[in-house]
Amino acid sequence: MSSIYILWDDAHIWGLLIKRALESWNVDHELVRGHQIAQGLLSGKPPAALIVPGGWAKGKAMKLGGPGILEIQKYVSEGGNYLGFCGGAGLGLSKTGGLGLSCWQRKGFENRLHHFLSGHINVQLDQSSPLVPDALGENALIPVWWPGQFSPNKCDSTAALGRYREPGNDFWVADLCISSLPEGTLNDWHNMYGISLLPEFLHDRPAVVTGNKGKGRFILSYPHLETPASAQANIWLSHILDRMLGQKTQERPTLPAWELTDTPLIWKDPDLVSVRNSLEKIIATGQGHFLLFWRNPWLLGWRRGIPGAALNSLYALICKVTSHTPNDAAIEKWNSCKADFMKYMNLFEEGVTGYLLAERFAMTMRSLEPETFFPKALREQRNGLFGPPPGAGGIYAKLLYMLEDLVWEMCRKEQNATEL
């Protein structure tokens, strides 16, 4: 039990984040797929920990299937460690299709705005837990990116390691930066419109939880401790990894910033280069029409309703693919899917460009001539390209899964070579 496994299915950009963190710290790890787990990988070659990144929890459960879910439950019960972030945290909860490691469930949203929270937030820590490093003290400023929420239940050992407190300076609700608003604005809006944007409903709610399942342990975190250049979050992640690996606490550096647009171009296959260029053009179109912007060096921001997260994942994955020297497996995989991928990519570029321009046109007409506003048509156009939220669908899903498979082939062969 030495390597850490990362469940790669439906991980999107979040899988890249945790892989990048472990690479930066030289922590031994492998990418694994749901079908491998269903076939007994965790029993035949148990890891020190299974990490499940963010992404779509239901999609992960579907890829695992009933046998895969049972295998993870067995692995944890027999002494394994499970660490889930955001979607991976939701997967660990007790609900239809979940792992049921904890009897807690995912809390629904009474106000849909409450789901669209992002940025750093203060978290009060349980300093009595060995899973909380002394170096952080009583509070830590850690990031959340559109998190779910826990619905606590007293039926098992699940307990909070950290609870939400006040938001940090970079905290957003949907596409509004709270700290950029003049003092009193939110109260004025609440009095005038009856809508509260302050995340007061989060106060004292669990952010990170842990518990035992049989002989094993799970940690479920809606905050993303693997976020680049987030010092206190990274300290906590490093400490958790050491506890799971059964080693003394190490001092690791803060994860480096991820300058996504500066990712080197090494695999210069003409079609892959054109894909990268196409996605950059789409993003530039969104920027030029006030629909997209770079929130930080690795993360897009977007106007409410624009599928920025999907575009971010595609761009991050193509940057990952083209920044490596390809091995034989990656070349073979790309050659086998290239024709289909390029066909879908051409449709996607044309369709998304038209969709973004239509959204921009609707923004203008909504104020000038409200009767011409066409939300149903825009929704149908978006769903055809990206599928209905929250899952991945449409042309986007075809591109996403082919890129995830391509990264998997590249990294799997690298892992096998390292083992040899």
C-alpha positions as a Markdown table, in Angstrom:
| # | Residue | x | y | z |
|---|---|---|---|---|
| 1 | Met | 0.0 | 0.0 | 0.0 |
| 2 | Ser | 2.2 | 2.8 | -1.3 |
| 3 | Ser | 0.5 | 4.7 | -4.2 |
| 4 | Ile | -2.4 | 7.0 | -3.9 |
| 5 | Tyr | -5.1 | 6.3 | -6.5 |
| 6 | Ile | -7.0 | 9.2 | -8.2 |
| 7 | Leu | -10.4 | 8.3 | -9.6 |
| 8 | Trp | -10.2 | 9.8 | -13.1 |
| 9 | Asp | -13.8 | 9.4 | -14.4 |
| 10 | Asp | -15.8 | 12.6 | -14.7 |
| 11 | Ala | -13.0 | 14.6 | -12.9 |
| 12 | His | -12.8 | 17.4 | -15.5 |
| 13 | Ile | -10.4 | 20.2 | -14.5 |
| 14 | Trp | -10.6 | 19.1 | -10.9 |
| 15 | Gly | -8.7 | 15.8 | -11.6 |
| 16 | Leu | -5.9 | 17.8 | -13.2 |
| 17 | Leu | -5.7 | 20.0 | -10.0 |
| 18 | Ile | -5.2 | 17.1 | -7.6 |
| 19 | Lys | -2.8 | 15.3 | -10.0 |
| 20 | Arg | -0.8 | 18.5 | -10.4 |
| 21 | Ala | -0.7 | 18.9 | -6.6 |
| 22 | Leu | 0.7 | 15.4 | -6.1 |
| 23 | Glu | 3.2 | 15.8 | -8.9 |
| 24 | Ser | 4.4 | 19.1 | -7.4 |
| 25 | Trp | 5.0 | 17.4 | -4.1 |
| 26 | Asn | 6.4 | 14.2 | -5.6 |
| 27 | Val | 3.8 | 12.1 | -4.0 |
| 28 | Asp | 3.4 | 8.6 | -5.6 |
| 29 | His | 0.1 | 8.3 | -7.3 |
| 30 | Glu | -1.8 | 6.6 | -10.2 |
| 31 | Leu | -4.9 | 7.5 | -12.2 |
| 32 | Val | -7.6 | 4.8 | -12.0 |
| 33 | Arg | -10.9 | 4.3 | -13.7 |
| 34 | Gly | -14.3 | 3.1 | -12.5 |
| 35 | His | -14.2 | -0.1 | -14.5 |
| 36 | Gln | -10.8 | -1.0 | -12.9 |
| 37 | Ile | -12.2 | -0.6 | -9.4 |
| 38 | Ala | -15.3 | -2.6 | -10.4 |
| 39 | Gln | -13.0 | -5.4 | -11.5 |
| 40 | Gly | -11.3 | -5.6 | -8.1 |
| 41 | Leu | -8.3 | -3.2 | -8.4 |
| 42 | Leu | -8.7 | -2.0 | -4.8 |
| 43 | Ser | -8.7 | -5.6 | -3.5 |
| 44 | Gly | -5.8 | -6.8 | -5.6 |
| 45 | Lys | -3.6 | -3.8 | -5.3 |
| 46 | Pro | -4.9 | -1.6 | -2.4 |
| 47 | Pro | -3.6 | 1.9 | -2.3 |
| 48 | Ala | -2.7 | 4.0 | 0.8 |
| 49 | Ala | -5.7 | 6.2 | -0.2 |
| 50 | Leu | -8.3 | 6.7 | -2.8 |
| 51 | Ile | -8.8 | 10.4 | -3.8 |
| 52 | Val | -12.0 | 11.3 | -5.7 |
| 53 | Pro | -11.7 | 14.8 | -7.2 |
| 54 | Gly | -14.5 | 17.3 | -7.9 |
| 55 | Gly | -16.8 | 16.8 | -10.9 |
| 56 | Trp | -20.2 | 15.3 | -11.3 |
| 57 | Ala | -20.9 | 12.8 | -8.5 |
| 58 | Lys | -23.7 | 11.1 | -10.4 |
| 59 | Gly | -21.4 | 10.6 | -13.4 |
| 60 | Lys | -18.7 | 9.0 | -11.2 |
| 61 | Ala | -21.3 | 6.7 | -9.7 |
| 62 | Met | -22.5 | 5.6 | -13.1 |
| 63 | Lys | -18.9 | 4.9 | -14.2 |
| 64 | Leu | -18.3 | 2.8 | -11.1 |
| 65 | Gly | -21.6 | 0.9 | -11.3 |
| 66 | Gly | -22.9 | -1.2 | -8.5 |
| 67 | Pro | -19.8 | -3.5 | -8.4 |
| 68 | Gly | -17.5 | -0.5 | -8.2 |
| 69 | Ile | -19.4 | 1.1 | -5.4 |
| 70 | Leu | -19.3 | -2.1 | -3.5 |
| 71 | Glu | -15.6 | -2.4 | -4.0 |
| 72 | Ile | -15.0 | 1.1 | -2.6 |
| 73 | Gln | -17.2 | 0.3 | 0.4 |
| 74 | Lys | -15.3 | -2.9 | 1.0 |
| 75 | Tyr | -11.9 | -1.1 | 0.6 |
| 76 | Val | -12.7 | 1.5 | 3.2 |
| 77 | Ser | -14.4 | -1.0 | 5.6 |
| 78 | Glu | -11.2 | -3.1 | 5.5 |
| 79 | Gly | -9.0 | -0.2 | 6.5 |
| 80 | Gly | -8.7 | 2.0 | 3.4 |
| 81 | Asn | -8.6 | 5.8 | 3.3 |
| 82 | Tyr | -11.1 | 7.8 | 1.1 |
| 83 | Leu | -10.6 | 11.5 | 0.4 |
| 84 | Gly | -13.3 | 13.3 | -1.6 |
| 85 | Phe | -13.4 | 16.9 | -2.8 |
| 86 | Cys | -16.6 | 18.6 | -3.8 |
| 87 | Gly | -18.2 | 16.1 | -6.3 |
| 88 | Gly | -16.1 | 13.4 | -4.6 |
| 89 | Ala | -17.4 | 14.5 | -1.3 |
| 90 | Gly | -20.9 | 14.2 | -2.5 |
| 91 | Leu | -20.2 | 10.8 | -3.9 |
| 92 | Gly | -19.2 | 9.6 | -0.4 |
| 93 | Leu | -22.5 | 10.6 | 1.2 |
| 94 | Ser | -25.6 | 8.5 | 1.8 |
| 95 | Lys | -28.1 | 9.0 | -1.0 |
| 96 | Thr | -29.3 | 7.1 | -4.0 |
| 97 | Gly | -26.3 | 6.1 | -6.0 |
| 98 | Gly | -23.8 | 7.3 | -3.4 |
| 99 | Leu | -21.2 | 5.3 | -1.5 |
| 100 | Gly | -22.9 | 5.6 | 1.8 |
| 101 | Leu | -19.6 | 6.0 | 3.7 |
| 102 | Ser | -21.3 | 8.6 | 5.9 |
| 103 | Cys | -25.0 | 8.6 | 6.8 |
| 104 | Trp | -25.0 | 12.3 | 6.1 |
| 105 | Gln | -26.6 | 13.5 | 2.9 |
| 106 | Arg | -26.2 | 16.4 | 0.5 |
| 107 | Lys | -28.4 | 19.3 | 1.4 |
| 108 | Gly | -30.7 | 20.8 | -1.2 |
| 109 | Phe | -30.7 | 24.5 | -2.1 |
| 110 | Glu | -33.7 | 26.5 | -1.1 |
| 111 | Asn | -32.2 | 29.4 | -3.0 |
| 112 | Arg | -30.4 | 28.5 | -6.2 |
| 113 | Leu | -28.1 | 31.5 | -5.8 |
| 114 | His | -26.7 | 29.8 | -2.7 |
| 115 | His | -25.1 | 27.1 | -5.0 |
| 116 | Phe | -23.1 | 29.7 | -7.0 |
| 117 | Leu | -20.5 | 30.6 | -4.4 |
| 118 | Ser | -16.8 | 30.8 | -5.1 |
| 119 | Gly | -13.6 | 32.1 | -3.7 |
| 120 | His | -11.9 | 31.9 | -0.3 |
| 121 | Ile | -13.9 | 31.7 | 2.9 |
| 122 | Asn | -12.7 | 31.5 | 6.6 |
| 123 | Val | -13.2 | 28.1 | 8.2 |
| 124 | Gln | -13.1 | 27.5 | 11.9 |
| 125 | Leu | -11.0 | 24.3 | 12.6 |
| 126 | Asp | -11.4 | 21.5 | 15.1 |
| 127 | Gln | -7.9 | 21.7 | 16.6 |
| 128 | Ser | -8.5 | 18.6 | 18.7 |
| 129 | Ser | -8.5 | 16.4 | 15.5 |
| 130 | Pro | -5.2 | 14.9 | 14.4 |
| 131 | Leu | -6.3 | 15.6 | 10.8 |
| 132 | Val | -6.0 | 19.3 | 11.4 |
| 133 | Pro | -2.5 | 20.7 | 11.4 |
| 134 | Asp | -1.3 | 22.8 | 14.4 |
| 135 | Ala | 0.3 | 25.2 | 11.9 |
| 136 | Leu | -3.1 | 26.6 | 10.9 |
| 137 | Gly | -4.3 | 27.6 | 14.3 |
| 138 | Glu | -8.0 | 28.1 | 15.0 |
| 139 | Asn | -9.0 | 29.4 | 11.5 |
| 140 | Ala | -8.0 | 28.9 | 7.9 |
| 141 | Leu | -8.8 | 30.8 | 4.7 |
| 142 | Ile | -9.6 | 28.1 | 2.1 |
| 143 | Pro | -11.3 | 28.1 | -1.3 |
| 144 | Val | -14.7 | 26.8 | -2.4 |
| 145 | Trp | -15.7 | 26.6 | -6.0 |
| 146 | Trp | -19.5 | 26.2 | -6.4 |
| 147 | Pro | -19.8 | 23.7 | -3.5 |
| 148 | Gly | -22.6 | 21.5 | -2.3 |
| 149 | Gln | -23.5 | 21.4 | 1.4 |
| 150 | Phe | -23.8 | 18.7 | 4.0 |
| 151 | Ser | -27.0 | 17.7 | 5.6 |
| 152 | Pro | -25.9 | 16.4 | 9.1 |
| 153 | Asn | -27.3 | 13.4 | 10.8 |
| 154 | Lys | -26.3 | 11.9 | 14.2 |
| 155 | Cys | -26.5 | 8.3 | 13.1 |
| 156 | Asp | -22.8 | 7.6 | 12.8 |
| 157 | Ser | -19.3 | 8.9 | 13.6 |
| 158 | Thr | -19.3 | 11.7 | 11.0 |
| 159 | Ala | -18.0 | 14.9 | 12.5 |
| 160 | Ala | -17.0 | 18.3 | 11.2 |
| 161 | Leu | -13.3 | 19.2 | 10.9 |
| 162 | Gly | -14.1 | 22.7 | 9.8 |
| 163 | Arg | -17.1 | 25.0 | 9.8 |
| 164 | Tyr | -17.7 | 28.0 | 7.6 |
| 165 | Arg | -17.3 | 31.6 | 8.9 |
| 166 | Glu | -17.1 | 34.9 | 7.1 |
| 167 | Pro | -16.1 | 35.1 | 3.4 |
| 168 | Gly | -12.7 | 36.3 | 2.2 |
| 169 | Asn | -12.0 | 39.3 | -0.1 |
| 170 | Asp | -12.2 | 37.3 | -3.3 |
| 171 | Phe | -15.6 | 35.7 | -2.5 |
| 172 | Trp | -18.2 | 35.8 | -5.2 |
| 173 | Val | -21.9 | 35.0 | -5.4 |
| 174 | Ala | -22.7 | 34.0 | -9.0 |
| 175 | Asp | -20.9 | 36.7 | -11.0 |
| 176 | Leu | -20.8 | 39.3 | -8.3 |
| 177 | Cys | -17.7 | 40.0 | -6.3 |
| 178 | Ile | -19.0 | 40.8 | -2.8 |
| 179 | Ser | -16.0 | 42.8 | -1.7 |
| 180 | Ser | -16.2 | 45.1 | -4.7 |
| 181 | Leu | -19.6 | 46.5 | -3.7 |
| 182 | Pro | -19.8 | 49.7 | -1.7 |
| 183 | Glu | -20.6 | 49.2 | 2.0 |
| 184 | Gly | -24.3 | 48.9 | 2.5 |
| 185 | Thr | -25.2 | 47.8 | -1.0 |
| 186 | Leu | -26.2 | 44.3 | -0.1 |
| 187 | Asn | -28.4 | 45.6 | 2.7 |
| 188 | Asp | -30.0 | 48.1 | 0.3 |
| 189 | Trp | -30.7 | 45.3 | -2.2 |
| 190 | His | -32.1 | 43.1 | 0.5 |
| 191 | Asn | -34.5 | 45.9 | 1.6 |
| 192 | Met | -35.5 | 46.8 | -1.9 |
| 193 | Tyr | -35.8 | 43.5 | -3.6 |
| 194 | Gly | -36.0 | 41.0 | -0.7 |
| 195 | Ile | -33.0 | 39.0 | -1.9 |
| 196 | Ser | -30.0 | 38.3 | 0.3 |
| 197 | Leu | -26.7 | 37.6 | -1.4 |
| 198 | Leu | -24.6 | 37.4 | 1.8 |
| 199 | Pro | -23.6 | 33.8 | 2.5 |
| 200 | Glu | -24.9 | 34.1 | 6.1 |
| 201 | Phe | -26.7 | 30.8 | 5.6 |
| 202 | Leu | -23.3 | 29.1 | 5.5 |
| 203 | His | -22.3 | 30.3 | 9.0 |
| 204 | Asp | -21.3 | 27.4 | 11.2 |
| 205 | Arg | -22.3 | 24.8 | 8.6 |
| 206 | Pro | -19.8 | 21.9 | 8.1 |
| 207 | Ala | -17.3 | 22.5 | 5.4 |
| 208 | Val | -15.0 | 19.4 | 5.8 |
| 209 | Val | -16.0 | 16.3 | 7.6 |
| 210 | Thr | -14.5 | 13.0 | 8.6 |
| 211 | Gly | -15.6 | 9.6 | 10.1 |
| 212 | Asn | -14.9 | 5.9 | 10.3 |
| 213 | Lys | -16.4 | 3.2 | 8.1 |
| 214 | Gly | -15.4 | -0.2 | 9.5 |
| 215 | Lys | -11.7 | -0.2 | 9.9 |
| 216 | Gly | -11.2 | 2.7 | 7.4 |
| 217 | Arg | -11.6 | 6.4 | 7.4 |
| 218 | Phe | -13.1 | 9.0 | 5.1 |
| 219 | Ile | -12.6 | 12.7 | 4.7 |
| 220 | Leu | -15.1 | 14.7 | 2.7 |
| 221 | Ser | -14.3 | 18.3 | 1.7 |
| 222 | Tyr | -16.4 | 20.7 | -0.2 |
| 223 | Pro | -13.6 | 23.2 | -0.2 |
| 224 | His | -10.8 | 22.5 | -2.7 |
| 225 | Leu | -7.7 | 22.1 | -0.6 |
| 226 | Glu | -5.8 | 21.3 | -3.9 |
| 227 | Thr | -6.3 | 24.8 | -5.3 |
| 228 | Pro | -3.0 | 26.3 | -6.7 |
| 229 | Ala | -1.3 | 29.1 | -4.7 |
| 230 | Ser | -3.8 | 28.8 | -1.8 |
| 231 | Ala | -1.3 | 28.6 | 1.1 |
| 232 | Gln | -3.5 | 27.5 | 4.1 |
| 233 | Ala | -5.5 | 25.1 | 2.0 |
| 234 | Asn | -2.3 | 23.5 | 0.7 |
| 235 | Ile | -0.9 | 23.1 | 4.3 |
| 236 | Trp | -4.1 | 21.3 | 5.2 |
| 237 | Leu | -4.0 | 19.0 | 2.2 |
| 238 | Ser | -0.3 | 18.2 | 2.8 |
| 239 | His | -1.1 | 17.3 | 6.4 |
| 240 | Ile | -4.0 | 15.0 | 5.4 |
| 241 | Leu | -1.8 | 13.2 | 2.9 |
| 242 | Asp | 0.8 | 12.5 | 5.5 |
| 243 | Arg | -1.8 | 11.1 | 7.9 |
| 244 | Met | -3.1 | 8.9 | 5.2 |
| 245 | Leu | 0.3 | 7.7 | 4.1 |
| 246 | Gly | 1.2 | 7.0 | 7.8 |
| 247 | Gln | 4.2 | 9.3 | 7.9 |
| 248 | Lys | 5.4 | 12.2 | 9.9 |
| 249 | Thr | 4.2 | 15.7 | 8.9 |
| 250 | Gln | 6.4 | 17.1 | 6.1 |
| 251 | Glu | 6.9 | 20.8 | 5.2 |
| 252 | Arg | 5.9 | 21.1 | 1.6 |
| 253 | Pro | 5.8 | 24.4 | -0.3 |
| 254 | Thr | 2.6 | 26.1 | -1.3 |
| 255 | Leu | 1.4 | 24.7 | -4.6 |
| 256 | Pro | 2.7 | 26.9 | -7.5 |
| 257 | Ala | 0.3 | 29.1 | -9.4 |
| 258 | Trp | -1.0 | 27.5 | -12.6 |
| 259 | Glu | -0.6 | 29.8 | -15.5 |
| 260 | Leu | -2.9 | 27.9 | -17.8 |
| 261 | Thr | -2.5 | 30.1 | -20.9 |
| 262 | Asp | 1.3 | 29.9 | -20.6 |
| 263 | Thr | 1.3 | 26.1 | -20.7 |
| 264 | Pro | 4.1 | 25.0 | -23.1 |
| 265 | Leu | 3.2 | 23.5 | -26.5 |
| 266 | Ile | 5.2 | 20.3 | -26.9 |
| 267 | Trp | 3.0 | 17.8 | -28.7 |
| 268 | Lys | 2.6 | 19.8 | -31.9 |
| 269 | Asp | 0.2 | 17.5 | -33.8 |
| 270 | Pro | -1.5 | 19.9 | -36.2 |
| 271 | Asp | -5.0 | 18.8 | -35.2 |
| 272 | Leu | -4.3 | 19.1 | -31.5 |
| 273 | Val | -2.8 | 22.5 | -32.0 |
| 274 | Ser | -5.9 | 23.6 | -33.9 |
| 275 | Val | -8.1 | 22.3 | -31.1 |
| 276 | Arg | -6.2 | 24.4 | -28.6 |
| 277 | Asn | -6.4 | 27.4 | -30.9 |
| 278 | Ser | -10.1 | 26.9 | -31.4 |
| 279 | Leu | -10.8 | 26.9 | -27.7 |
| 280 | Glu | -8.7 | 30.0 | -27.2 |
| 281 | Lys | -10.7 | 31.7 | -29.9 |
| 282 | Ile | -14.0 | 30.7 | -28.2 |
| 283 | Ile | -12.7 | 32.1 | -24.9 |
| 284 | Ala | -11.5 | 35.3 | -26.6 |
| 285 | Thr | -15.0 | 35.7 | -28.1 |
| 286 | Gly | -16.5 | 35.3 | -24.7 |
| 287 | Gln | -14.1 | 37.9 | -23.3 |
| 288 | Gly | -14.7 | 40.3 | -26.1 |
| 289 | His | -18.5 | 40.3 | -25.4 |
| 290 | Phe | -18.3 | 40.5 | -21.6 |
| 291 | Leu | -19.4 | 36.9 | -21.0 |
| 292 | Leu | -16.1 | 35.4 | -19.9 |
| 293 | Phe | -13.0 | 36.6 | -18.1 |
| 294 | Trp | -10.0 | 35.1 | -16.3 |
| 295 | Arg | -10.9 | 34.9 | -12.7 |
| 296 | Asn | -7.3 | 33.8 | -11.8 |
| 297 | Pro | -4.5 | 32.2 | -13.9 |
| 298 | Trp | -6.2 | 28.8 | -14.1 |
| 299 | Leu | -9.9 | 29.5 | -13.7 |
| 300 | Leu | -12.4 | 31.3 | -15.9 |
| 301 | Gly | -15.1 | 33.5 | -14.6 |
| 302 | Trp | -18.4 | 33.9 | -16.4 |
| 303 | Arg | -21.6 | 35.8 | -16.4 |
| 304 | Arg | -24.4 | 33.9 | -14.7 |
| 305 | Gly | -25.7 | 31.1 | -17.0 |
| 306 | Ile | -22.7 | 31.0 | -19.4 |
| 307 | Pro | -21.1 | 27.5 | -19.4 |
| 308 | Gly | -17.7 | 28.8 | -18.5 |
| 309 | Ala | -16.8 | 25.7 | -16.3 |
| 310 | Ala | -17.2 | 23.4 | -19.3 |
| 311 | Leu | -15.0 | 25.6 | -21.5 |
| 312 | Asn | -12.5 | 25.8 | -18.7 |
| 313 | Ser | -12.3 | 22.0 | -18.4 |
| 314 | Leu | -11.8 | 21.5 | -22.2 |
| 315 | Tyr | -9.1 | 24.1 | -22.3 |
| 316 | Ala | -7.3 | 22.7 | -19.3 |
| 317 | Leu | -7.4 | 19.2 | -20.7 |
| 318 | Ile | -6.1 | 20.2 | -24.1 |
| 319 | Cys | -3.3 | 22.2 | -22.5 |
| 320 | Lys | -2.4 | 19.1 | -20.5 |
| 321 | Val | -2.3 | 16.9 | -23.6 |
| 322 | Thr | -0.3 | 19.3 | -25.7 |
| 323 | Ser | 2.2 | 20.1 | -22.9 |
| 324 | His | 3.7 | 16.5 | -22.9 |
| 325 | Thr | 5.8 | 14.5 | -25.3 |
| 326 | Pro | 3.4 | 11.8 | -26.4 |
| 327 | Asn | 4.1 | 8.1 | -25.8 |
| 328 | Asp | 3.0 | 5.3 | -28.2 |
| 329 | Ala | -0.3 | 4.8 | -26.3 |
| 330 | Ala | -1.3 | 8.4 | -26.5 |
| 331 | Ile | -0.5 | 8.6 | -30.2 |
| 332 | Glu | -2.4 | 5.4 | -30.9 |
| 333 | Lys | -5.4 | 6.7 | -28.9 |
| 334 | Trp | -5.4 | 10.0 | -30.7 |
| 335 | Asn | -5.1 | 8.4 | -34.1 |
| 336 | Ser | -8.1 | 6.2 | -33.3 |
| 337 | Cys | -10.4 | 9.0 | -32.2 |
| 338 | Lys | -9.0 | 12.0 | -34.2 |
| 339 | Ala | -11.5 | 11.9 | -37.1 |
| 340 | Asp | -14.5 | 11.9 | -34.7 |
| 341 | Phe | -13.0 | 14.4 | -32.4 |
| 342 | Met | -12.2 | 16.9 | -35.2 |
| 343 | Lys | -15.7 | 16.5 | -36.6 |
| 344 | Tyr | -17.3 | 17.3 | -33.3 |
| 345 | Met | -14.8 | 20.1 | -32.6 |
| 346 | Asn | -15.6 | 21.9 | -35.8 |
| 347 | Leu | -19.3 | 21.7 | -34.9 |
| 348 | Phe | -18.6 | 22.8 | -31.4 |
| 349 | Glu | -16.5 | 25.9 | -32.3 |
| 350 | Glu | -19.1 | 27.1 | -34.8 |
| 351 | Gly | -22.0 | 26.3 | -32.4 |
| 352 | Val | -20.5 | 27.8 | -29.2 |
| 353 | Thr | -19.4 | 30.9 | -31.1 |
| 354 | Gly | -22.9 | 31.4 | -32.3 |
| 355 | Tyr | -24.4 | 30.7 | -28.9 |
| 356 | Leu | -22.1 | 33.2 | -27.2 |
| 357 | Leu | -23.0 | 35.9 | -29.7 |
| 358 | Ala | -26.7 | 35.1 | -29.2 |
| 359 | Glu | -26.3 | 35.5 | -25.5 |
| 360 | Arg | -24.6 | 38.9 | -26.0 |
| 361 | Phe | -27.4 | 39.9 | -28.4 |
| 362 | Ala | -30.0 | 38.8 | -25.8 |
| 363 | Met | -28.3 | 40.9 | -23.1 |
| 364 | Thr | -28.7 | 44.0 | -25.3 |
| 365 | Met | -32.3 | 43.3 | -26.4 |
| 366 | Arg | -33.4 | 42.4 | -22.9 |
| 367 | Ser | -33.1 | 46.1 | -21.9 |
| 368 | Leu | -34.0 | 47.7 | -25.2 |
| 369 | Glu | -37.0 | 45.6 | -26.3 |
| 370 | Pro | -37.8 | 43.0 | -23.6 |
| 371 | Glu | -40.5 | 41.4 | -25.8 |
| 372 | Thr | -37.8 | 40.2 | -28.2 |
| 373 | Phe | -36.0 | 38.3 | -25.5 |
| 374 | Phe | -35.8 | 34.5 | -26.2 |
| 375 | Pro | -34.7 | 32.5 | -23.2 |
| 376 | Lys | -36.2 | 29.2 | -24.4 |
| 377 | Ala | -34.2 | 29.3 | -27.6 |
| 378 | Leu | -31.0 | 30.1 | -25.8 |
| 379 | Arg | -31.6 | 27.3 | -23.4 |
| 380 | Glu | -32.2 | 24.8 | -26.2 |
| 381 | Gln | -29.1 | 26.0 | -28.0 |
| 382 | Arg | -27.0 | 25.7 | -24.9 |
| 383 | Asn | -28.4 | 22.2 | -24.0 |
| 384 | Gly | -27.6 | 21.0 | -27.5 |
| 385 | Leu | -24.0 | 22.0 | -27.1 |
| 386 | Phe | -23.4 | 21.2 | -23.4 |
| 387 | Gly | -26.3 | 19.2 | -22.3 |
| 388 | Pro | -28.7 | 20.2 | -19.4 |
| 389 | Pro | -26.9 | 21.0 | -16.1 |
| 390 | Pro | -25.5 | 19.6 | -13.9 |
| 391 | Gly | -24.0 | 16.8 | -16.0 |
| 392 | Ala | -21.9 | 16.8 | -19.1 |
| 393 | Gly | -23.9 | 16.3 | -22.3 |
| 394 | Gly | -24.2 | 17.3 | -25.9 |
| 395 | Ile | -21.1 | 17.8 | -28.1 |
| 396 | Tyr | -19.2 | 18.9 | -25.1 |
| 397 | Ala | -19.4 | 15.5 | -23.4 |
| 398 | Lys | -18.1 | 13.8 | -26.5 |
| 399 | Leu | -15.0 | 16.1 | -26.6 |
| 400 | Leu | -14.6 | 16.0 | -22.8 |
| 401 | Tyr | -14.5 | 12.2 | -22.5 |
| 402 | Met | -12.2 | 11.8 | -25.5 |
| 403 | Leu | -9.7 | 14.2 | -23.9 |
| 404 | Glu | -10.0 | 12.6 | -20.5 |
| 405 | Asp | -9.3 | 9.2 | -22.2 |
| 406 | Leu | -6.3 | 10.7 | -23.9 |
| 407 | Val | -4.8 | 12.1 | -20.7 |
| 408 | Trp | -5.5 | 8.8 | -19.1 |
| 409 | Glu | -3.5 | 6.9 | -21.7 |
| 410 | Met | -0.6 | 9.3 | -21.4 |
| 411 | Cys | -0.4 | 9.1 | -17.6 |
| 412 | Arg | -1.1 | 5.4 | -17.4 |
| 413 | Lys | 1.9 | 4.6 | -19.5 |
| 414 | Glu | 4.0 | 7.0 | -17.5 |
| 415 | Gln | 2.9 | 5.2 | -14.3 |
| 416 | Asn | 3.7 | 1.8 | -15.7 |
| 417 | Ala | 7.1 | 2.9 | -16.9 |
| 418 | Thr | 7.9 | 4.3 | -13.4 |
| 419 | Glu | 6.9 | 1.0 | -11.8 |
| 420 | Leu | 9.2 | -0.9 | -14.1 |
